[in-house]
Amino acid sequence: MSGKHLIETPTKADGAALWRIARDSKKLDLNTPYAYLLWCHDFADTSVVAKVDGVPVGFVIGYRKQDTGFVWQVAVDASQRGKGLAGALLDELFSRLTAQGVRYLETTITPDNEASIRLFASFAKRWDTTVERQDLFSATDFPAEEGTHEQEDLYRIGPLSSQ
């Protein structure tokens, strides 16, 4: 895949590919394939997908709660990493959302996920705004039956203004 990235709104036809990208990341909590299909159908207006030659290679999925866009997952195919695609996806999504009144980005990140922490710090710098971090979910909040899960810290970025 050598073509240019095209960033667009996902459709249900993208759901299976988003699931595969998330699975292959080996870092994200993997949801069911059904969840990614629903995301592309029910939350398409708060999500974006990047394609090269018509094939999905990255995505941001999220939802909106009042003046805040919550980023659920960001993933980029291994073949496209290191090219700034995750940042471009976030910028495109929040350019759309701020035009609709969104003023904050929220996401959760485990303390060991330095790449995600850098990604969102870089987003805040590009958007000339601040990042606040607070504890949200402790490791004991997650079901023991699912194995160990690190705590999830809440990151709140903003206020954002249309760019």
TIMARLO-609283 format. One record per residue (C-alpha): residue number from 1; residue in one letter; x, y, z. Coordinates in nm, 2 decimals, decimal comma. Layout:
% residues N
NUM | A | X | Y | Z
...
END
This chain:
% residues 163
1 | M | 0,00 | 0,00 | 0,00
2 | S | 0,17 | 0,31 | -0,12
3 | G | -0,11 | 0,55 | -0,19
4 | K | -0,21 | 0,86 | -0,01
5 | H | -0,42 | 0,85 | 0,31
6 | L | -0,78 | 0,93 | 0,26
7 | I | -0,96 | 1,01 | 0,59
8 | E | -1,33 | 0,96 | 0,59
9 | T | -1,64 | 0,87 | 0,79
10 | P | -1,65 | 0,49 | 0,85
11 | T | -1,93 | 0,27 | 0,72
12 | K | -2,04 | -0,07 | 0,83
13 | A | -1,83 | -0,21 | 0,55
14 | D | -1,52 | -0,09 | 0,74
15 | G | -1,62 | -0,27 | 1,07
16 | A | -1,43 | -0,60 | 1,01
17 | A | -1,11 | -0,42 | 0,91
18 | L | -1,13 | -0,20 | 1,22
19 | W | -1,16 | -0,51 | 1,43
20 | R | -0,85 | -0,66 | 1,26
21 | I | -0,64 | -0,35 | 1,30
22 | A | -0,74 | -0,33 | 1,67
23 | R | -0,66 | -0,70 | 1,71
24 | D | -0,32 | -0,67 | 1,54
25 | S | -0,22 | -0,37 | 1,75
26 | K | -0,17 | -0,61 | 2,04
27 | K | -0,21 | -0,31 | 2,27
28 | L | -0,58 | -0,22 | 2,27
29 | D | -0,85 | -0,39 | 2,46
30 | L | -1,01 | -0,59 | 2,17
31 | N | -1,39 | -0,56 | 2,15
32 | T | -1,60 | -0,81 | 1,96
33 | P | -1,63 | -0,77 | 1,58
34 | Y | -2,00 | -0,69 | 1,64
35 | A | -1,89 | -0,39 | 1,85
36 | Y | -1,68 | -0,25 | 1,56
37 | L | -1,97 | -0,30 | 1,32
38 | L | -2,20 | -0,11 | 1,56
39 | W | -1,94 | 0,16 | 1,60
40 | C | -1,92 | 0,22 | 1,23
41 | H | -2,30 | 0,23 | 1,21
42 | D | -2,42 | 0,41 | 1,52
43 | F | -2,12 | 0,63 | 1,60
44 | A | -1,99 | 0,70 | 1,25
45 | D | -2,03 | 1,08 | 1,30
46 | T | -1,79 | 1,07 | 1,59
47 | S | -1,53 | 0,84 | 1,42
48 | V | -1,29 | 0,85 | 1,13
49 | V | -1,11 | 0,59 | 0,92
50 | A | -0,80 | 0,63 | 0,71
51 | K | -0,77 | 0,43 | 0,39
52 | V | -0,49 | 0,37 | 0,14
53 | D | -0,60 | 0,24 | -0,20
54 | G | -0,95 | 0,18 | -0,05
55 | V | -0,82 | -0,04 | 0,24
56 | P | -0,86 | 0,08 | 0,60
57 | V | -0,52 | 0,13 | 0,77
58 | G | -0,62 | 0,33 | 1,08
59 | F | -0,91 | 0,47 | 1,28
60 | V | -1,03 | 0,67 | 1,57
61 | I | -1,36 | 0,57 | 1,72
62 | G | -1,54 | 0,78 | 1,97
63 | Y | -1,86 | 0,92 | 2,09
64 | R | -2,00 | 1,26 | 2,20
65 | K | -2,12 | 1,36 | 2,54
66 | Q | -2,25 | 1,72 | 2,54
67 | D | -1,94 | 1,95 | 2,46
68 | T | -1,69 | 1,66 | 2,48
69 | G | -1,57 | 1,41 | 2,22
70 | F | -1,46 | 1,09 | 2,40
71 | V | -1,20 | 0,89 | 2,21
72 | W | -1,26 | 0,52 | 2,27
73 | Q | -0,98 | 0,38 | 2,05
74 | V | -0,70 | 0,49 | 1,82
75 | A | -0,53 | 0,23 | 1,60
76 | V | -0,30 | 0,24 | 1,30
77 | D | -0,19 | -0,06 | 1,10
78 | A | 0,18 | -0,16 | 1,15
79 | S | 0,25 | -0,07 | 0,79
80 | Q | 0,15 | 0,29 | 0,85
81 | R | 0,30 | 0,36 | 1,19
82 | G | 0,55 | 0,64 | 1,23
83 | K | 0,39 | 0,85 | 0,95
84 | G | 0,18 | 1,08 | 1,17
85 | L | -0,14 | 0,91 | 1,08
86 | A | -0,29 | 0,88 | 1,43
87 | G | -0,24 | 1,26 | 1,48
88 | A | -0,39 | 1,33 | 1,14
89 | L | -0,69 | 1,12 | 1,23
90 | L | -0,74 | 1,30 | 1,56
91 | D | -0,70 | 1,64 | 1,39
92 | E | -0,96 | 1,56 | 1,12
93 | L | -1,21 | 1,42 | 1,37
94 | F | -1,18 | 1,72 | 1,61
95 | S | -1,19 | 1,97 | 1,32
96 | R | -1,53 | 1,82 | 1,24
97 | L | -1,65 | 1,80 | 1,60
98 | T | -1,54 | 2,15 | 1,71
99 | A | -1,74 | 2,29 | 1,42
100 | Q | -2,04 | 2,12 | 1,59
101 | G | -1,97 | 2,27 | 1,93
102 | V | -1,73 | 2,02 | 2,09
103 | R | -1,48 | 2,20 | 2,31
104 | Y | -1,30 | 1,91 | 2,49
105 | L | -1,14 | 1,58 | 2,40
106 | E | -1,14 | 1,30 | 2,67
107 | T | -0,98 | 0,96 | 2,66
108 | T | -0,84 | 0,71 | 2,90
109 | I | -0,49 | 0,58 | 2,89
110 | T | -0,30 | 0,32 | 3,09
111 | P | 0,01 | 0,46 | 3,26
112 | D | 0,24 | 0,23 | 3,06
113 | N | 0,11 | 0,34 | 2,72
114 | E | 0,37 | 0,60 | 2,65
115 | A | 0,29 | 0,62 | 2,28
116 | S | -0,07 | 0,72 | 2,35
117 | I | 0,04 | 0,97 | 2,61
118 | R | 0,27 | 1,13 | 2,36
119 | L | 0,00 | 1,12 | 2,09
120 | F | -0,25 | 1,31 | 2,30
121 | A | 0,02 | 1,55 | 2,44
122 | S | 0,11 | 1,63 | 2,08
123 | F | -0,25 | 1,69 | 1,99
124 | A | -0,29 | 1,94 | 2,28
125 | K | 0,03 | 2,12 | 2,16
126 | R | -0,10 | 2,14 | 1,80
127 | W | -0,43 | 2,27 | 1,92
128 | D | -0,26 | 2,52 | 2,16
129 | T | -0,44 | 2,39 | 2,47
130 | T | -0,39 | 2,21 | 2,80
131 | V | -0,40 | 1,85 | 2,91
132 | E | -0,53 | 1,75 | 3,26
133 | R | -0,49 | 1,39 | 3,39
134 | Q | -0,68 | 1,23 | 3,68
135 | D | -0,73 | 0,88 | 3,81
136 | L | -1,05 | 0,72 | 3,67
137 | F | -1,06 | 0,34 | 3,69
138 | S | -0,83 | 0,15 | 3,92
139 | A | -0,71 | -0,20 | 3,84
140 | T | -0,95 | -0,34 | 4,10
141 | D | -1,25 | -0,18 | 3,91
142 | F | -1,20 | -0,44 | 3,63
143 | P | -1,34 | -0,79 | 3,67
144 | A | -1,08 | -1,03 | 3,81
145 | E | -1,21 | -1,30 | 3,58
146 | E | -1,07 | -1,11 | 3,28
147 | G | -0,72 | -1,12 | 3,42
148 | T | -0,52 | -0,82 | 3,52
149 | H | -0,59 | -0,48 | 3,37
150 | E | -0,39 | -0,17 | 3,45
151 | Q | -0,56 | 0,14 | 3,58
152 | E | -0,71 | 0,38 | 3,33
153 | D | -0,63 | 0,75 | 3,37
154 | L | -0,86 | 1,01 | 3,23
155 | Y | -0,71 | 1,27 | 3,01
156 | R | -0,91 | 1,59 | 2,93
157 | I | -0,78 | 1,82 | 2,66
158 | G | -0,92 | 2,17 | 2,60
159 | P | -1,08 | 2,40 | 2,56
160 | L | -1,06 | 2,34 | 2,18
161 | S | -1,16 | 2,59 | 1,92
162 | S | -1,23 | 2,54 | 1,55
163 | Q | -0,92 | 2,53 | 1,34
END
